[in-house]
Amino acid sequence: MDAIDVLIKYWGHTQFRLKQQEIIKQVIDKKDTLALLPTGGGKSICYQVPALMQEGICLVISPLIALMDDQVRFLKSKGIKSIAITSGMHYNEIDTALTNCIYGGVKFLYLSPERLQNELVKTRIKEMNINLITVDEAHCISEWGHNFRPAYRHISEIRKIIPDTPILALSATATTGVIDDIQKNLDFKKYNLIQSSFVRENLSYVVDNVEDKKSRLLKLVDKIKSSVIVYVGSRKAAKEITNFLLDNKYSANYYHGGLAAKVRAERQESWTQNQTRIMVATNAFGMGIDKADVKLVVHLELPSTIEAYFQEAGRAGRDGNQAYAFLLANKGDVKKQQDLLTLRYPSITEIKTVYQNLANYFQLAENDLPEQAISFDMVNFTERYKISSPKVYNMLKYLEKEEHIKLSEAIHSLSKLTIKVSNAELYKFQIANKYYDNFLKLLLRSYTDLFYNYVIINEQEIANRFNVTTEEVVRLLNKLVQLEIVKYAPKNNNSQITYLKARKDTEKLYLAEKKWEERKEYEQEKLDKITNYVSDRGSCRSKLLLHYFGEQESEQCGKCDFCINEKRQKIKESEYKEITNKLETILIDKELTIEEIYVLMPNFHEQQLISIIQYLFDNDRVGKFGNKYQWKSNK
C-alpha cells in the first residue's frame, strides 16, 4: 500500500497538502528529517502515513498528555492500535502497555521526553521493532526556542539503542538558529530541512493601539460571530476578563495551567463542542488546540516573542476561511514585558541563595536525592524567605533549565502509597503489632501491587471500609510512615519539586553565568523584535512576520491593517463616499454576502468593494455574521 492509498483508506483524502508527500518520501527513505509546517498544516499525517506503510511501531515523543490522548483517540477511531504512556498510569499498566508494543500489534506509542529516560522504557524499546522516531513540537529541544524543555535534550540518547531508525522532527515555528539546534541535538546523520511557507492567506493580522481594551474586545466579539480565543498574560487576568464577558452576556470560560487537569479537559471540551463560545486563556492553552471554526484570536497583552504570537494567532482560520488575529497593544504593554524580562533574570548569587533556601525548607542534607516529588507551598516559601513569588518562580525555572530540579505547578496530585518493607518483614510486623494488623490487611485487600510501586489510594474509601474517620486513616498512615513500614504521599493542590540531581553545597553548585547572560541578551532581542512589529505602521503585517522566519520574497497580504488602510488611501474620496453611501443603503436593514453585494452594485470594481467593506468592518461600521455583512446602525 503506497502513501496515497493509506491517506484515502484512513483519512478519506485524495491528495496531500503542502509538503506532506515530500516529507513522507524522506521518512520512507530512512532519512532524518526536520519538517516545518504552519499551525494547522497537517503535521501528524507526516508520521502517521509512513508508519502505517511499514512493519513495526512508530515512537512519538510529545510534550503534553492532552496532545497524546487526542491523537490516540483519533487513531483508535480509525481502527489503528495506539497507546499513550502518561503520568497517571501504575507500574503494571506501563509494563503491560510496553509488552503490547512488543507483541500486540500496536502501531503508535506516545510518551513524554521525561518518560523516555526511564530505564524500563529504554529496556523495552530495545525489544521493539520501531520504524520511526517522531519528535513533535521539536522547537522545545532548543534553549533558544520559545518553549524550551530540558528533557528534549536527552532524546538523542535513544539513537544509541536503535541507531538505524530515522527521526522525523516536527515544528510549526523555528528561526534559523532553532532549526540548526534541533538537527544538531537530535544527532541528524545529515542535515535535512523541508519547510513549507508560513503564509496564511486567509488570516488578517491587525495591531490595534488602544487604551480601553475591554471595550474594543466587546466590539470584536460582537462583530465576528464565531469561536474565539482571547489570550491574556496571567491567571488573574484570565478570570477577570471571563467575568467581564459573562457580565456582558457572552458565553465564556477561562483556562490556565493552575487548574486541575480534569477541569482543563472539561473546559477545553466544552469550547471544542461549541457549548462555550469564548476561551480566555494564558499561553497554557496552546499546543494541540485544533478547532477549525475559530475566526478570531485576540491578544489583550503583548506576547514576549514573535514565535509565540505567530503560533497563537495561527489558531484562527484552520478551516481556510477568512479569520482575524487582533493584537491590542500600547506603550504600557511594552514596559510591562520589559519589567517581566528583568524579573526573569535575577543574579546567579540570588539563584544560589534560593537553591540553599529550598534545601533548608525541605530539610535536605548535602548529597540527599529524594526519590519522589516533594509538595511545595510557594506562598509559604515566599513568606518565610521574604522573596516575591514571581522572582522565586523564575529562579526555580532557571534551576529547572539547568536540570537540578523540576517544578510541577499545582498539579492537584492524588494520594499515593507503597509498602517499604518486604513481604516477610511486613508479616513479622503484623504479628508483633496487632494494633495495625487489620488496617494493613484492609490495605492489601483493597490495593494490589503495594509492594512494587506507588498506588493511588482514596482515604475516604478506606475510612468507609474500616469504619473510622478519614482523619483516623491519615493518622494511621502517617504513623506507619514513622515506623518505616510504608511511604505515603498525601494528595495536595500545591506545586511539586522533583530533585533531578543530589542536593549540592552552594559552593559546589555550578551555574553557567556566561550562558545566563547570553540567554538574557537573546530574550531582549526577541522582545525588541516584537516591539518593533507592533510599532511598525509602514509595512504589511504578514510580510513582517514572514521576514522574521526567513521568507524574504513574500508578497503583501492585502488583508492586514496596513494593507487595508493603504488600499483605502488609494481610492478617491468621492468614490469612497459614493460606495460607502450605497453600502449603507443596501445593508442597513438586511444581511448580505459579498456575492449578493456585487449583484446589487454592478457598476463598482470588485476589488474596490472588498477593500472598502474590509475597511468599514475594521472600523466597526459594518458587522459580519458568518459570511454575511450588515450596516451597524449605532454608527
N, C-alpha and C positions, 0 to 999 in steps of 0.2 A: 504494500500500500504506500503510495507516494504522498507528499505533503498536502496536495490539493484534495486528495481522497479523504485524508484524515480530517481536513478542515470541513469538508462537506458532511462527513459522517457525524461528527461530534458537535459542530457549531452551526451547520446549515448554511455557511457562507460559500460562495462560489469563487471568490477571489480574495487575495491577501491585500492588506493596506500598507501604506508607507514602505518601510524597508523590511517588512516581516519575512518575506520569502528569501531575501538575500541573507538575513541573519540565520534562518533555519538551515540554509545550504552550508554556511560556515560551521554550524554545530554538527551537522551530519558528516562533514569532512574532518571532524575531530580537531577543529581549530579553536584555541582560546579566543573569545570574542567579547568586546565591550560594546553594548548596544545602547545608544542614547535615542530614546523616543519621547515625544512630548507627553505631558499628562493626558491620559485617556487615549494614548496611541496604540494600545493593544499589546503591551509588553508580555503578558502571561502566555499568549499564543506562541511567542517566540521560543519558549522552552517546552510548553506542553505538547505542541505538534511533533517536534523531533523526538521527544521522549517516547511518544506513542508509536513512532515509526520503528523503534528499535527494541531489541530484547533488553530486559533489565529495568532498573528503577532510577528515577530522577531524584537527586537530593536537592531540596530547595531550602536555602538559608534565608530567613525572612526576619525582620526586626520586631514585628508586632503579632501578638496572638490573634487579634481581630483579623489581620490580613490572612493569616494561615487558615483560620476557621472558615472564612469566606471562600477561600479557594478550595478547601476540602469539601465544603458543602456543594459548591458548583460542580466539581469533578464527580462526586458521588451521584449527583443528579443526572449525570451523563453515563452512569454505569461504570465509572473508572475508579478502581480501588485506590484510596488515598488515606494517609494518616498524618496527623499533626501531633508532635510531642510537645506538650505545654507544661507550665509550672504546676498546674493543679493535679497532675497525674501522680499516682503512687508508684513505687519502685516496680511492683509486679505488673502494673499496667504498661509501664515503659518497657519492661523486659519482654512482655508478650507482643507489644507493638513492633519492637525491633526484630523479634523472631519471625513475625509475619512478613516483615520486609525481606527476610532471607528466603523464606519458604512459601509465603502465602499469596504470591501473585500481585503484590502491591506495586503500583506504578509511580507513586509520588510520596516522598517522605519529607514533611515540612518540619523544620526545627529552627530555634534561635541560634545566633552565633555563640552565645554563652553555653548552650547545651552541647554544642559541638566539641567543647573542651572536656566534656565528661568522659572518663575512662571507659565506662560500659558502652557508651555510644561509639567511641572510636574503635573499640574491640569488635563490636558487631558490624560496623561499616566495612571492616576488612573482609567479612564473610559475604557481603552483598555484591551483587552484580550491578554496579552503578554505571549508567550510561552517560550521565551528565550531572555536573555540579552547577547549580544556578544560584547566583548571589543577587537577591533582589535588593532594591534601594542601595546600590553599590556605593553611592557617594558617602555613605556612613563610614566607609573604610578610611576616608581621608580626614586628617585632623584639620585640613583647610576647607573641608566641606561644611555645610550649614547644619548637618545633623550627625556630627562625629560620634561614633560609638566604639570605644576601645576594643571590645571583643571582636570586632570585624578584623582587627589587625592580626588575629590568630587563625583566621580561616585558611590561610595558605598552608598551615601545618597539615591539613587533610591531604595535601598533594603528596606527602611522604608515604601515606597509607595507600592511596590509589593514584599513582603518578601518571598513568596513561589516560585518565579520564579528563575530558576537556571541561573548561569553565566558561560559563556564559554569565557575564556581569551586566546587570540592567539598571538604568537610572533615567530619570526624566530631566534632571538638571545637573550640569557639570561644566565648570570652566576648564581652560587648558591645563592648569595646574592640577586640578582634581582628576582629570582624565589620565594624566601621567601617573598620578599617585595610585589610582585604582589598579592599573595594569602592573605597576611595579610591586605593589603589596600583595597581589594575588599570584605573583610569580608567573606571569604570562610567558609562555615559551617564545612567543613573538608578538610584538605589539600589533593589535588588530582592532580598529575602531570602525563601527558602522553607525553613522549619525544621520538621523532624519532632520529636516528643517524644523525649527521650533515655531514656525509661523502658525498662528491661529487666525485664519481668515474670517471666522465668524465672531471673533471676540473683540469688543470695543473697549480699549483701555482709557479711563478718564481719571485725571488727577484734579481734585477739587479743593482749592484753598479756602476753607470755610472755618469760622469760629463756632457757629451753632451747629454742631454735627448731628445732634439728635433730631432737629427739625429737618435737616437735609435727609437723614435716614428715613424719616416718615414719608417724605415726598418720593424717595426712591422705591420703597416697598409698596407704595400706593400706585406708582406708575408701572412697575414691572410685576405683573401678576404671575408669580411662579415660585418654585422652591428657592430659598435664599440662604446663603451663609454670610454671617456677619462676624468678622474677625476682630477681636479685641486683645489688649496686651496683658490682662490679668484676670484671675478668677473672680475677684471682686467686681471688675467691670462687666464680666460675662453675666453675672447675676443681676447687676444694676440695669444693664441695657435690656435684658429679658423682661424685668419688671416694668420698665418704661414702655416696651412694646405691648405687653399684656394690658397695661393701664390704658393704652390707646386702641384696645380691642383687636390686636393682631395675634395670630397663633404663633407662639414662640416658646423655646426652651433653651437651656444653656448646657454647655459641655466643657469640662476641663479635666486635667489629669488627677485632681484631688477627689473626684467622685469614685465611688465603688465601681468595680468592673461591671457588675450586674446593672447598675444604674446607667452607666455609659452605654452599655449594649442596648438597653431598653430605649433610651433617648435617641440613639442613632437609628434603631429600627423604626421608631415612631416617625422620625423625619423621613427615612427612606420610603416608608409606606404612605407618605403624604398625610399622615394624621397630624403632624406638626409641620407648619409651613416654613418657619424661620429658625435656623440654628445659630445661636450666638455662642461663639467658641474662642478659646485660646488656640495656639498652634498645636495643641494636643489632638485636635480634630483635624487629622491630616492624612498620613499615608493610608491608602486603601479605600478612601472615600470615592465611590464610583457611582454617581447618580446622574442619569442622562439629562433630566429636565431642569437642572439648576441654570437659571438665566441671569442670576445676579449674585455677585460676590462683592461685599463691601468691606473694606479695611477702615475701621474707625481710628486706628493708630498706625503710625509708620512702622513697618517691619524693619528688622535690623540689617537685612541683606536683600539684594535683588533676587537671589536664588529662592529665598523663602517666599517673597512676594509673587514671583512668577509661578511657582508651583501651586500656591494657594489660589491665586487668581485663575489659574488654569482649570480649577474645578467647576468653572462655569462653561456652559456650551458644549458638554460632552456629546450631545445628540447632533451636533453640526449646525444647529440653528443659531440665529443671532442671539448673542448674550453680552453681558456687560460686567466689567470689573472696575469698580469705583474705589479710588484711594483718597480718603478725606484727610488731608494733611495740612498743617500750618507750622509756623516757626516754633511754636511750643512743643510740637512733636519731635522736631529735630533736637531741641535742647534736652528733652526727656530721654531720647535714645543715647545722646552723648553722656548724660549723667549715669545711665544704666551701664554703659560701656566702662566708665570709670569704676563703677561699683563692682563690675565683674572681674576687675584686675587689681585686687589688693596686693600688698607686698609679699614676697616669699617669707619674710620673717613672720608676718601675720598668719600665713597659712600654716607654718610650723607650730605656731602657738595654738591654733585651733586643733591641729593634729594631737598635740600634747593634752589639751583640754579634753578632747574626745576620749583619750586613754584614761584620764583621771575620772571622767564621767562614768565610763563603763568598768572602772577598776581593773584595767588590764595591765599586767606587768610586762616588762620588756620581753620580746620573743613569744608572747602569747598569740595564738591564732585561733579564735573562736570557730567552732565547726559550723554553727548556724548563724543566720542573720539575727541581729540584735535590735529589739524595738528601740526606736529613737524618738523622744519627745522634743521636737525642735524648739517649741515655745519655752519649755522648762530649761533647756540648754542655753538658749539666748539670754534668758533672765538670770541664770546662775553666773554666766561669764560676761554679762553686760556687753553683748555684741548684737547688732541688728540682725534680724532674720535673713534679709537679702544678702548681707555680707557673708554670714555663715553658709548659706546655700551655695553661693558662688565659690567659696573656699573648698567646700566638700566636693563640688563638681570638678574642681581642679584636681583634687586628690583622686577622684574617680578617673579622670583622663590619664593620670599617671599610674593608674591601676594599683593603688594602695588599698582603696575601699570601693564599694559600690553602694550608692544611695538609691533606695527604692522608695518612692514618695507615696505616702498614705495609701497603702495597698489593701487595707481592710482585711488582713490575713485571718484565716480560721485557726482555731486551736489545734495543736498537733502534739502527739505523744509517741514515745518509743520506750521500750524496756532496755535498760542499760546493761543489765547482768545477763548471764547465760541462763538457759532453761533450768539447769541443775541448781545454780545459785539461787534462782527465784524460788524454787521448790523448798530449799533449805530455809529461806527467809520466811516463807508462808508457814512452815512447821513451827518456827521459832516465834512468829508474830501473828497469833490468831486474830488480833485486832484488825489486821489488814487483809487477812486471808480471803474473806468473802468479797471484799471490794476488788481485789486483784483477779479473783475468779470471774467476776462480772465483766471486768475489762477484757479478759482473754476470750470470754464467750462473745462479747459484743464486737470486737475488732480483731481481724486476722492480721498477721504479719507484724505484730507489735515488736517481735524480736529482731526484725530485719530492717525496718525503716520507720521514719516518722509517718504516722497515720493521722488523718484528720478526725477529730472527735467532737462530740457535742455534749457539753457539760449538763445541759438541761435534760437531754435524753437519759444520760447516766443517772442523774438525780431521780428522775421518774422511776427508773428500773430499780434503783437501790432504796427508793422510798425515803430520801433525805432532801434537804435543800440544795440548790446549786452552789451556795456559799460553802456548804459542807464538802461537796465534791472537790471544789477548788482547794479547800484546806487540806484534804486528804492527798490530793495530787502534789501539792507543794511540800507536804511532809515526806512523801516518797522521794521527791527530788532531793531534799536534805539528807535522806538516808542513802542516797546514791543508788536507788533502785530503778528510777525512771528519769527520762528527760522530758520536760513539759514546756511547751511554748504556747502560752495563752493567747487567745485572739486579741487583736488590737487594731485601732484605727490610726496608729502612728506610722511615721516613716520607719524604714528599717535600714540598718547599715550592716553590710557584709564586709568583713576584712578579707582581702584577696592575698595579702602578704602579712607575715607575722609583724606584730607591733614593734616598731623600732624606737630607739632613743633618738630624740630630735637632732642630736649632734651627728648621728649616722644616717639620718634621713636625707637622701639625695633628691633634690628638686631642681630641674634644669632651668636656671634663671634666664639664661640667654634665649632659650626656646620660649619661655614665658613672655619675654619682651617681644619676640618675633610674632607670637600669636596676637598680642595686643595691637601691634602695628598693622597686622593683617586685618584684624577686625575693624580697626579705624579706617583702613582703605575701603572695606566693604560698606561701612556706614557712609563714608564720603560719596561712594558711587550712588547709593540710593537717595542720598540728599540731593545730589546733582540731578538725578532723574526727576524728582518732584519739583525742583526749582526751574528746570528747563522748560521754557514756554515757546521755544522756537524750533522744535523738532517733533517728528512723528513718534508717538509713544512706542509703537510696535518696533520701529527701526531702532530706537534707543535700546530696547530690551534685547533685540536680536544681535545688535552690535556687541553687546556685553558678552553674549555667548558665542561670539566669533563669526557670526553671519554678516559679513561686511557688505555683501551685494544685495541686501534686502530692499524691497520697494516700500513706498509709503502705503499704509493700510487703508486710508480713506475713511476710517471709522472712529479714530480716537478723537479726543477733544481738540487737539491741534489741527488735525486734518479737516474736521467738520468746520471749525472756525475759519480755516484758510479757504475752504470752498465757499463759505458764506460771504467772505470778503470779495471773492471774485465775481459774485452775482451783483448786477447793477441794483442800486437801491430801489429804482422804480419797479424792476422785475420782482424783486424780493417782496415788496409791498403788495403787488398785484397777486402773486402766488399765495402769499400769506392770507390775504383777504378772502380769496377764493376757497382756500382750505378751511378757513373758519366757517364759511357759509355752508360747506358740504359736510363738515364734521361736527357742527355744533349740537346736532340732535341725533346723530347716528354713528355707529362704529363701522369703519370700512378697512379692508385690506389695501395694501399698496396697489394691487392689480385693479381693484374697484376704483381707487382714486384716479389711476391712469385713464380709465374709461371715461370718467366724468371731467377730466382735464386734458383732453387730447391735444390741445394746442401748445402745451408746455413740454420742454425737453425732459425726458425720463430721469436723467442724472441730476438735473436741477431740482426736480421734485423730491428725489431721495435725499439730497443734501439739505434742503430746507426743512423737510419733515424731521430729519435727524436733529437738525439744529433746534427746532421748536421742541422736540422731545427732550433734548439735553437741557433746555432752558425752562422746562416744566410748563410749557404752554399746550403741549399735546400729551395725552396719556396713551399707553399701549396696553391692550388687554388680549393676551395671546398673540395672534398675528394681526390684530385689528387696532386702528388708531381712532381716537376721539378727541375733539377740542375740549380743553379744560375751561369750564365756564367761570371758574374762580379767578381767572386772569383777565 
